[in-house]
Amino acid sequence: METTQVVDVFRDGIGVVIRLAGPMLLLSMAVGVLTAIIQAVTQIHEQTISFILKLVVVGLFLVIGGDWMLGNLQEYARELLELIRA
């Protein structure tokens, strides 16, 4: 395997990680910011509220987008196996 192929595999792997983790991280960040704004307005400073809401949002995203995430991961694994076989 040449150096350029190794770099391509690592670059594709990082792209897959960003595609899979990015939406969950952005959603949990948005929920955290909205929760913090609401807590600041209402002066309720309970840390578990933010944690529970983030947990629910990430769980819902996994239920709804899990098929898409698994498809992306399987496609990347197939590409890696093709490179191994070649």
Phi and psi in degrees as a GROMACS rama.xvg file:
@    title "Ramachandran Plot"
@    xaxis  label "Phi"
@    yaxis  label "Psi"
@TYPE xy
-82.9459  164.412  GLU-2
-62.4324  -38.1085  THR-3
-65.6874  -35.9234  THR-4
-66.5234  -40.0254  GLN-5
-63.7446  -43.39  VAL-6
-63.4073  -41.2145  VAL-7
-62.7274  -40.9276  ASP-8
-63.6879  -45.2386  VAL-9
-64.9476  -40.7865  PHE-10
-63.6999  -43.523  ARG-11
-64.8007  -37.789  ASP-12
-63.7027  -42.345  GLY-13
-66.594  -37.4753  ILE-14
-62.5128  -40.2164  GLY-15
-64.3551  -43.4309  VAL-16
-61.7852  -42.5267  VAL-17
-65.684  -42.323  ILE-18
-64.6122  -36.2202  ARG-19
-81.0034  -42.1569  LEU-20
-89.3365  -24.7766  ALA-21
-56.5915  -51.8101  GLY-22
-61.2415  -39.4033  PRO-23
-65.4991  -41.9972  MET-24
-66.7442  -40.9658  LEU-25
-65.9456  -41.0933  LEU-26
-65.0047  -43.6959  LEU-27
-67.4787  -33.818  SER-28
-66.3747  -43.4478  MET-29
-62.9945  -42.6858  ALA-30
-63.8662  -39.9576  VAL-31
-62.8607  -42.2692  GLY-32
-66.9154  -44.8275  VAL-33
-63.2217  -40.7388  LEU-34
-64.6649  -40.6075  THR-35
-64.373  -39.1317  ALA-36
-64.8279  -45.3686  ILE-37
-63.9813  -40.3304  ILE-38
-67.2443  -34.5661  GLN-39
-68.743  -37.8356  ALA-40
-70.1751  -42.3729  VAL-41
-89.6388  -4.58725  THR-42
57.517  34.6796  GLN-43
-103.648  115.08  ILE-44
-115.543  65.4854  HIS-45
-104.738  120.926  GLU-46
-72.7251  -26.5345  GLN-47
-70.6772  -25.7297  THR-48
-61.7575  -48.3231  ILE-49
-63.2748  -42.7183  SER-50
-63.3476  -44.6923  PHE-51
-64.4668  -43.4879  ILE-52
-63.9048  -41.8017  LEU-53
-63.4711  -41.7927  LYS-54
-61.9124  -41.96  LEU-55
-65.9514  -43.6023  VAL-56
-64.7648  -44.9894  VAL-57
-65.6913  -39.6223  VAL-58
-62.0144  -44.013  GLY-59
-63.5078  -39.6678  LEU-60
-63.9004  -40.0087  PHE-61
-64.8645  -37.6873  LEU-62
-68.8166  -43.9026  VAL-63
-77.7215  -44.9595  ILE-64
-100.483  8.07948  GLY-65
-61.5496  -37.7097  GLY-66
-64.316  -42.7849  ASP-67
-63.9998  -42.6276  TRP-68
-64.2268  -43.5478  MET-69
-64.8932  -37.8678  LEU-70
-61.674  -43.8937  GLY-71
-63.346  -41.9752  ASN-72
-67.3509  -38.0385  LEU-73
-67.132  -39.2128  GLN-74
-62.4077  -42.5796  GLU-75
-65.9504  -40.4453  TYR-76
-64.4447  -39.036  ALA-77
-62.3994  -41.9198  ARG-78
-61.0814  -41.8701  GLU-79
-64.7413  -41.8413  LEU-80
-66.3898  -34.4126  LEU-81
-64.1826  -38.8881  GLU-82
-67.1391  -36.1358  LEU-83
-67.8036  -41.4793  ILE-84
-68.1615  -32.9021  ARG-85
